[in-house]
Amino acid sequence: MNVQARLLRPREIRWLIVLLTLGVSFRLIKLSQPFIDAWSWRQSDVAMIAENFYRHGFRLFHPQINWGGNAPGYVGTEFQLVPFLASLLYICFGVYDWIGRAVSVLFFAVSVPFFYLLVRKVSNERSALLAVGIYICTPLSIYVSRSFMPDMASLSLCIAALYLFAEWLECERAPWLVTVVCLVTSLAILVKLPAVIIGLPLLYMAWKKYGARCVVRRELWAFTALSLFLPLVWYVHAYYLSVRHFPYQAIYAQPPKM
């Protein structure tokens, strides 16, 4: 794709702004709702961690919950980017439920232009606008992207990583770009471990570009190693944190057993 084709036309920008505004507006409805909806247990845990960051010195490497009795309540979880960002906003606005939801809405807003650019790259402008229209209106998308959980953040980072990786394959002589792709991919996996499945579409794109030769390209192996290094370090840390501190809670995907 040449430079001119990469640039967004004014008409595209206008439509994208309209769709983004609609999408964000849907998600701002009852933004201050307490965490009593579905997945309330998970949202409550994330809110606990965010408040404990705020009240106990922003200890990013030691996320704490409040149901650990007299113990400090350190738990081994995913990298707590979302509650940490919320805790920073608590400094300015105070501890309110809408702040956690707003962080997820912000990540949704970031994902929209990357999603548009990704679909536009593999298809065309019309298909990209249609895809974004469906993306912003899907009920599950609306629900998750206004919940105080890491899911929307991880999805947004995955979409950005896919687009940036595709750009890097076309501009291999841009070292800054591969650095950004590695960082975004690492963050996606750090924030939500199942995001490691992003390796499948990345492998497909590399295979489509290089064929079987992709398995011997050093830059792709370097990208893989750099993208997985930080998640590996974090999840080893999370495991040891969970086995050393009551309530001995590891990376969770279901409510804690009481």
NUMARLUM-537173 format. One record per residue (C-alpha): residue in three letters; x, y, z. Coordinates in steps of 0.25 Angstrom, whole numbers, padded with zeros to 4 digits, always signed. Layout:
# NUMARLUM-537173
ALAXYZ ...
END
This chain:
# NUMARLUM-537173
MET+0000+0000+0000 ASN+0006+0013-0004 VAL+0007+0026+0005 GLN-0005+0032-0002 ALA-0014+0020+0000 ARG-0010+0020+0015 LEU-0015+0034+0017 LEU-0030+0036+0022 ARG-0038+0045+0013 PRO-0046+0056+0020 ARG-0059+0048+0017 GLU-0054+0036+0024 ILE-0049+0044+0036 ARG-0063+0050+0037 TRP-0070+0037+0036 LEU-0061+0031+0046 ILE-0063+0043+0056 VAL-0078+0041+0055 LEU-0077+0026+0058 LEU-0067+0028+0069 THR-0076+0038+0075 LEU-0088+0029+0074 GLY-0081+0018+0080 VAL-0075+0026+0092 SER-0089+0032+0094 PHE-0096+0018+0096 ARG-0085+0014+0106 LEU-0087+0027+0114 ILE-0101+0024+0118 LYS-0102+0021+0133 LEU-0087+0021+0134 SER-0088+0024+0149 GLN-0096+0011+0151 PRO-0090+0003+0163 PHE-0084-0011+0160 ILE-0096-0019+0162 ASP-0098-0024+0148 ALA-0093-0037+0142 TRP-0079-0040+0145 SER-0080-0032+0157 TRP-0071-0040+0165 ARG-0059-0038+0155 GLN-0062-0023+0154 SER-0063-0022+0169 ASP-0049-0029+0170 VAL-0043-0019+0160 ALA-0049-0007+0167 MET-0043-0012+0181 ILE-0029-0013+0174 ALA-0031+0001+0168 GLU-0035+0007+0182 ASN-0023-0001+0189 PHE-0013+0005+0179 TYR-0019+0019+0182 ARG-0019+0017+0197 HIS-0006+0009+0199 GLY+0004+0016+0190 PHE+0002+0011+0176 ARG+0009-0002+0178 LEU+0007-0007+0164 PHE+0014-0020+0166 HIS+0006-0024+0178 PRO-0009-0023+0175 GLN-0018-0025+0187 ILE-0032-0030+0190 ASN-0040-0027+0202 TRP-0045-0041+0205 GLY-0032-0047+0210 GLY-0036-0045+0225 ASN-0024-0040+0233 ALA-0014-0043+0222 PRO-0009-0032+0213 GLY-0018-0039+0202 TYR-0007-0039+0191 VAL-0012-0047+0179 GLY-0006-0052+0166 THR-0013-0046+0155 GLU-0011-0041+0141 PHE-0003-0028+0140 GLN-0013-0018+0146 LEU-0012-0007+0136 VAL-0027-0003+0136 PRO-0028-0002+0151 PHE-0015+0006+0152 LEU-0020+0016+0142 ALA-0033+0017+0149 SER-0025+0019+0162 LEU-0017+0031+0156 LEU-0030+0037+0152 TYR-0035+0036+0167 ILE-0025+0046+0170 CYS-0032+0057+0162 PHE-0047+0052+0163 GLY-0048+0044+0176 VAL-0052+0029+0177 TYR-0064+0027+0168 ASP-0070+0015+0160 TRP-0071+0023+0147 ILE-0056+0025+0147 GLY-0053+0010+0145 ARG-0064+0009+0134 ALA-0058+0022+0127 VAL-0044+0015+0126 SER-0051+0004+0118 VAL-0058+0013+0110 LEU-0045+0021+0107 PHE-0039+0008+0102 PHE-0051+0005+0093 ALA-0049+0019+0087 VAL-0035+0016+0084 SER-0038+0003+0078 VAL-0048+0009+0067 PRO-0038+0016+0058 PHE-0028+0004+0059 PHE-0040-0006+0055 TYR-0044+0003+0044 LEU-0030+0004+0038 LEU-0028-0011+0040 VAL-0041-0014+0032 ARG-0038-0004+0022 LYS-0024-0009+0019 VAL-0029-0023+0016 SER-0042-0019+0009 ASN-0047-0005+0006 GLU-0053+0008+0012 ARG-0067+0003+0011 SER-0065-0010+0017 ALA-0057-0003+0028 LEU-0068+0007+0032 LEU-0078-0005+0032 ALA-0069-0013+0041 VAL-0067-0001+0050 GLY-0083+0001+0050 ILE-0085-0013+0054 TYR-0073-0013+0065 ILE-0079-0001+0072 CYS-0093-0006+0073 THR-0091-0021+0076 PRO-0098-0023+0090 LEU-0086-0031+0096 SER-0076-0020+0091 ILE-0085-0009+0098 TYR-0086-0017+0111 VAL-0071-0021+0112 SER-0066-0007+0108 ARG-0073+0000+0119 SER-0069-0011+0130 PHE-0058-0009+0140 MET-0050-0020+0135 PRO-0037-0022+0126 ASP-0044-0029+0115 MET-0046-0016+0107 ALA-0032-0011+0109 SER-0026-0025+0104 LEU-0035-0025+0092 SER-0032-0011+0088 LEU-0017-0014+0090 CYS-0019-0026+0081 ILE-0025-0019+0070 ALA-0015-0008+0070 ALA-0004-0019+0070 LEU-0010-0026+0058 TYR-0010-0013+0050 LEU+0004-0009+0054 PHE+0009-0022+0051 ALA+0003-0022+0037 GLU+0009-0008+0035 TRP+0023-0013+0040 LEU+0023-0025+0030 GLU+0021-0014+0019 CYS+0032-0005+0025 GLU+0043-0014+0030 ARG+0053-0003+0031 ALA+0046+0004+0042 PRO+0052+0000+0055 TRP+0043+0009+0063 LEU+0031+0002+0058 VAL+0035-0012+0062 THR+0038-0006+0076 VAL+0024-0001+0077 VAL+0018-0014+0072 CYS+0026-0022+0082 LEU+0022-0012+0093 VAL+0007-0012+0089 THR+0007-0028+0088 SER+0013-0030+0101 LEU+0003-0021+0108 ALA-0008-0028+0101 ILE-0003-0041+0107 LEU+0000-0035+0121 VAL-0013-0029+0122 LYS-0021-0042+0119 LEU-0013-0055+0117 PRO-0023-0061+0107 ALA-0019-0050+0098 VAL-0006-0059+0095 ILE-0015-0065+0084 ILE-0012-0052+0076 GLY+0000-0061+0071 LEU-0009-0068+0062 PRO-0013-0056+0053 LEU+0001-0051+0054 LEU+0007-0064+0049 TYR-0003-0064+0038 MET+0001-0050+0033 ALA+0016-0054+0034 TRP+0013-0067+0026 LYS+0005-0059+0016 LYS+0017-0049+0014 TYR+0029-0059+0014 GLY+0023-0073+0012 ALA+0030-0084+0019 ARG+0043-0075+0020 CYS+0036-0068+0032 VAL+0041-0079+0041 VAL+0056-0075+0038 ARG+0054-0060+0038 ARG+0062-0055+0050 GLU+0054-0042+0052 LEU+0041-0050+0054 TRP+0048-0058+0064 ALA+0053-0046+0071 PHE+0039-0040+0071 THR+0033-0052+0077 ALA+0044-0053+0088 LEU+0043-0038+0092 SER+0027-0039+0092 LEU+0027-0050+0101 PHE+0038-0047+0110 LEU+0031-0037+0119 PRO+0018-0045+0120 LEU+0027-0057+0124 VAL+0034-0049+0135 TRP+0021-0043+0140 TYR+0013-0057+0141 VAL+0024-0063+0148 HIS+0024-0052+0158 ALA+0009-0053+0159 TYR+0010-0068+0162 TYR+0020-0067+0173 LEU+0012-0055+0179 SER+0000-0064+0179 VAL+0007-0076+0186 ARG+0013-0067+0197 HIS+0002-0059+0201 PHE-0012-0063+0207 PRO-0022-0064+0201 TYR-0013-0072+0191 GLN-0021-0067+0179 ALA-0015-0069+0165 ILE-0018-0062+0152 TYR-0033-0064+0152 ALA-0044-0066+0142 GLN-0055-0070+0152 PRO-0060-0065+0165 PRO-0051-0068+0177 LYS-0055-0081+0185 MET-0059-0077+0199 
END
